[in-house]
């Protein structure tokens, strides 16, 4: 089948809930794994812009504001038959007006780095996507006085605080919304919540993240917990390149796929605390 030619002038407007089915179809054409439910989850937390012409929606972009100082950008998709027409650049120009002077983060593949550099973004880190079916769940021992337990609504404030310390950005709104679609467990150390990990449905199966812990061993314990719960299911986890988890995840059956994703930042980068680390992202859009 021949590719459809661009039809008419492109106009840009704010994304609405009614646009999500078309946005979902656009992401499917780009071979992204997002379900319509995944689009609804991220749209409830942010704002978006669509590009459309007579053929319908041909481009999308979204932003999420994390307090007064930080933001993230994602879901920048242009239909294959409308690329190289300046649509992606125009979407970026318009969404940057939404975030204003906030420090802004995004994730991209190598093909788009040069475009984002033109908007003042610079490489800041890397992300590795691991996924597959878990065939071996390792046992990771905890220290004396520690246990893994389910979180409850009363833990929401502690989760948001740990998440904020691990990213250097406010996370209360994100965590509150996450708890409506995810399960979460925490490591309790003599009654103090010191680490947590969430699991939710996403794409072809499940995604583990965020994972926040004071060290890699506790992060492994949390990941192993959810991997064991979902053994035999398709599982995905997005980890920073500096996490040190890659070989361990691969041994478990969660192999790295695709190329390394580049994290880019515009403005002064956030400064996470050294005492707690984000070992897995909630998502590449929300960080």
N, C-alpha and C positions, 0 to 999 in steps of 0.2 A: 504493500500500500504506500502510495506517495505521501510525503509529509505535507500537511496543510500549510499553505502560504499565509503569512500574516494578513489579517483582514482589517484594514482601516487604521485610523489614528488611535493611539493608546491614551486612555485617561486614568487618573490615579485618584483613589478615594480611600476613606477609612474602612478597614475590615469589620464586618459584622458577623454575628452568629450564623446568619443565613448563607454566608460565603464559605463556611467551613466544609461542606461537602465538595464544592468545586476545588477548594484548596487541597483537600485530601486527594482528589483525583490528580491534581498537579504533582503532589509529592509521590504518588504511585508511579506516574510517568517518569519521574526522576529516579525511580527504584529506591525510594526511601521506605523504611518499614512502618512508619506511623499509621496507626488506625485512626478512624474518625474520632474515637474516644480520646486518643492522645492529643489530637488537635484541640478538642474541647477543653481538656485539662490546661494546656498552656495558654489558650486564648482567654480563659477566665482570669489568668494572672497578668496578662499584658495587653498591649495594643498592637494593631497591625494595619498595614496598608496593602491594597491590592492594585494591580495594574490590569486593565481590561480593555477589550475592543469588541467588535461585533461578534467575534467568535466566543467571547466569554472571558473568564479570568485567565490571564497569561503570566502573571507574576505575583509573588507575595513576599512580604518581609514583616517581621515582628520585633518588638522591643519589650523589655521588662525592666521596671524601675525598682532598684533596691535602695530605698531611702533617698535622701537628698543628694548623695554624692556619687552613687554608682548605678550602672545600668548594664544590661546585656542585650545583644542583638542576635537574631537567628531566623530560621525558616525563610531564608532568602532563596527563592526558587523562581526560575524563569522557564516557561515551556520550551522544550527543545527546538521547536520551529520558530521561536521568537528570540533566540539568543543572538548576541553580537549586534543588537539594535539600540543599545544604551539603556535598556529597561532596568537592569540590575543596578547600574550607577544612579539612575534617577530614584529608584526605590531607596537606596542607601542615603542619598541626599535628603530625601523627605523624612526618613526615620530618624536621622541625626538631629533634625529640628525638634523632634519629640523628646529626645534625651537631653538636649541642651548641652550644658557644660559638664555634665557628669562624666566621670571616668567610665569608659565603656569597653566591655569585653565581647569577643565573638570567637567562634571556632570555624576553621575553614580548611579545605584541602589546598594542595600546592598550586592548583590552577588559578585560584582567586587571590592569592597573597598580594600580587602586584596591584590589583585593583584596590584592595583595602589599604595598601600603603599610600595610595593617592589621597585617601581620606584621613591620613594622619595616624593610622594604626601601625603598630610595630609588633613583631613576634615576641611572645612572652613566655611560652612554654609549649608542651606537647601533650596530646592525649592519645592513648591506645585503646582501641575497641577490642574486647575479647568476648567471644561468644561460642556457643555450642551446647552439646548435651553432656551434662556431668556424668562421668563414669566412675570416678573415684573421689570419695569425699574424705579428705584427711581429718584426723583427729587433732585438734589444737587445744592443748591444756591451758586453763586459766590459772591465775595466781590464787593463793589462799585468800578466802574471803570474797571471791568474785564468782558471779553467776550470770548467765544469760537469761533474761526474762522479757516477756512481752511488755511493751510500753502501754501506758494508759493516758487518757486525756489530761490527767494532772501532770504528766511528764512533758507536755508540749513546750512549756517555757524553758526547761532544761535542754531539750533538743534544739530549740532555736538559738539558745546561748552557745552551745557547742558548735553548731553550724556556723554561726557568725564568727566565732573565734577562729575556726578552721579556714574561713574564706576571707576574713577581713571586711565583710559586708553584712548589712542587716539581712536576716533570713526568716524573721517571724512570719511574714505573710506567706512566703513560699512553704515553710514547714506546716503552717495551718492548713493550706490547701492540699499539700501532699498527704496529710493524714486522712483526707476524705477518700483517697483512692489507693492507699498503700497500707501494708502491714509493716510494723517496725518492732525490732527487739533492741534491747540495751544491755550493756554490761554494767552490772551493779557491783560496786566495791564497798562492802560493809555499809550498804544503804545509800551510797552516793553514785549517781549516774555518771559514768566516765566515758562512755562510747555508745554509738548506736549505728544501726544499719536498717534501711528500708527495702522492701520488695514490693513491686507492683506489676500488674499486667502491662505489657508494651509490645507493639509490633507482633512478631511471630510467637511470642511466649511471655517471658518475664524479664525484668531488668532489676538488678541489685544496685541500689544507690539512693541517696548518698550513703557512704560509709565514712564515719568520723571516729577517730580513735587516737589515743595518746602515743601509740607505737604500732609497728607492723604486725606484731604477734596478736594483739587484740583485734586488729583489723582482719587478720586471717581467721580468727575464731568466729567473728561475725559473718564473714563471707561463707565460711564452711557450713555454718548453721543454715543459711538460706539455700546454699547449694545442695545440702542434704535433704532439705524439705522439698526441693524441686528437682531431685535426681530423676533423670529420664525425660525432663522437660527441656525445651529450648530456653537458654538463659543467656543474658547479655550483661556485661559490666564495662563501664568506661572509666579507665584509671589514668591519672597523670603519668607522664613518662618517667617522672622521678619517684614513683611509688615503690619501686622494687618488687612489685607483685607479679610481673610478667611471667617468669619461668614457673612459678608456683601455680598460677592460674592455668597455664598450658598443661602442666602435669595432671591437673584436675579434669581436663577436657575442654576448658574455655580458652581457645586459641586466638591469637591476635589475627584480625582480618583487616583487609584494606590497608591503605597507607596510613602513616602517622598523621594525625590531625594537628594542625598548628593553632595554638591559642594566641590571639592578638589583642592588644590593648591600646586604647586611645586615651591619653591622660596619665596621671600618676597612678601606678598600679596599687591595688589594695595590699595591705600588709597583714597576713594571717599571723596568729600567735604561734610561737615555736612549740608550745606545750601540747598542742593538739593539731592533728593533720587530717585533711580530707583525702582519703584513700580511694574514693570512687565518687563520681559526679552523680547528681540527681538526673541531669540530662545535659547534652551539649548545648542546648538553648539556655537553660536556667542555671547552669554551672553546678 
